[in-house]
Amino acid sequence: MYRLNYQSADDLELLAQTGKQDREALVILYDRYGRRVFVLAVRILNDPIGSEEVIQNVFMSVTS
């Protein structure tokens, strides 16, 4: 049985895993991109609280 090495997996592999409801893959993607998404959202919205909601929506949409 193949076991994905999450830390060294590329983004496409992780996205494929999130499509299978793999929470660990989502956590790795969040660790890689969560801060970047937040910073971008704050720049656009000028609202840190609203930006947290954006992050949640972005990463929840990845799983659907």
BALOBA-1460 file (C-alpha; in Angstrom, 3 decimals):
// residues 64
<rec num="1" residu="m" x="0.000" y="0.000" z="0.000"/>
<rec num="2" residu="y" x="1.323" y="3.430" z="-1.018"/>
<rec num="3" residu="r" x="1.582" y="5.950" z="1.818"/>
<rec num="4" residu="l" x="1.839" y="9.575" z="0.789"/>
<rec num="5" residu="n" x="4.677" y="11.521" z="2.360"/>
<rec num="6" residu="y" x="2.669" y="14.647" z="3.085"/>
<rec num="7" residu="q" x="5.572" y="16.978" z="3.821"/>
<rec num="8" residu="s" x="7.308" y="16.278" z="0.512"/>
<rec num="9" residu="a" x="4.150" y="15.881" z="-1.590"/>
<rec num="10" residu="d" x="3.569" y="18.462" z="-4.279"/>
<rec num="11" residu="d" x="0.480" y="20.642" z="-4.246"/>
<rec num="12" residu="l" x="-1.350" y="18.635" z="-6.927"/>
<rec num="13" residu="e" x="-0.956" y="15.433" z="-4.919"/>
<rec num="14" residu="l" x="-2.257" y="17.180" z="-1.838"/>
<rec num="15" residu="l" x="-5.216" y="18.644" z="-3.728"/>
<rec num="16" residu="a" x="-6.070" y="15.172" z="-5.018"/>
<rec num="17" residu="q" x="-6.000" y="13.882" z="-1.458"/>
<rec num="18" residu="t" x="-8.254" y="16.671" z="-0.181"/>
<rec num="19" residu="g" x="-10.765" y="15.550" z="-2.799"/>
<rec num="20" residu="k" x="-10.773" y="12.245" z="-0.921"/>
<rec num="21" residu="q" x="-11.509" y="14.104" z="2.332"/>
<rec num="22" residu="d" x="-7.921" y="13.673" z="3.573"/>
<rec num="23" residu="r" x="-7.643" y="16.130" z="6.439"/>
<rec num="24" residu="e" x="-3.876" y="15.766" z="6.779"/>
<rec num="25" residu="a" x="-3.406" y="16.903" z="3.182"/>
<rec num="26" residu="l" x="-5.580" y="19.945" z="3.872"/>
<rec num="27" residu="v" x="-3.530" y="20.793" z="6.962"/>
<rec num="28" residu="i" x="-0.322" y="20.709" z="4.915"/>
<rec num="29" residu="l" x="-1.854" y="22.961" z="2.240"/>
<rec num="30" residu="y" x="-3.053" y="25.331" z="4.944"/>
<rec num="31" residu="d" x="0.415" y="25.407" z="6.486"/>
<rec num="32" residu="r" x="1.909" y="26.205" z="3.082"/>
<rec num="33" residu="y" x="-0.582" y="28.830" z="1.932"/>
<rec num="34" residu="g" x="-2.751" y="29.996" z="4.832"/>
<rec num="35" residu="r" x="-0.595" y="32.977" z="5.741"/>
<rec num="36" residu="r" x="-0.276" y="34.077" z="2.110"/>
<rec num="37" residu="v" x="-4.028" y="33.926" z="1.614"/>
<rec num="38" residu="f" x="-4.579" y="35.867" z="4.831"/>
<rec num="39" residu="v" x="-2.096" y="38.610" z="3.906"/>
<rec num="40" residu="l" x="-3.635" y="38.985" z="0.458"/>
<rec num="41" residu="a" x="-7.145" y="39.111" z="1.910"/>
<rec num="42" residu="v" x="-6.121" y="41.773" z="4.453"/>
<rec num="43" residu="r" x="-4.591" y="43.874" z="1.677"/>
<rec num="44" residu="i" x="-7.752" y="43.630" z="-0.400"/>
<rec num="45" residu="l" x="-10.342" y="43.928" z="2.370"/>
<rec num="46" residu="n" x="-8.400" y="45.983" z="4.908"/>
<rec num="47" residu="d" x="-10.254" y="43.893" z="7.492"/>
<rec num="48" residu="p" x="-8.416" y="41.201" z="9.499"/>
<rec num="49" residu="i" x="-11.631" y="39.639" z="10.840"/>
<rec num="50" residu="g" x="-13.196" y="39.450" z="7.399"/>
<rec num="51" residu="s" x="-9.935" y="38.035" z="6.091"/>
<rec num="52" residu="e" x="-10.142" y="35.144" z="8.539"/>
<rec num="53" residu="e" x="-13.544" y="34.297" z="7.059"/>
<rec num="54" residu="v" x="-12.032" y="34.433" z="3.581"/>
<rec num="55" residu="i" x="-9.338" y="31.945" z="4.595"/>
<rec num="56" residu="q" x="-11.945" y="29.595" z="5.987"/>
<rec num="57" residu="n" x="-14.018" y="29.825" z="2.821"/>
<rec num="58" residu="v" x="-10.998" y="29.329" z="0.557"/>
<rec num="59" residu="f" x="-9.800" y="26.218" z="2.324"/>
<rec num="60" residu="m" x="-13.281" y="24.775" z="2.733"/>
<rec num="61" residu="s" x="-13.854" y="25.195" z="-1.012"/>
<rec num="62" residu="v" x="-10.679" y="23.185" z="-1.656"/>
<rec num="63" residu="t" x="-12.293" y="20.173" z="-0.025"/>
<rec num="64" residu="s" x="-15.483" y="20.278" z="-2.059"/>
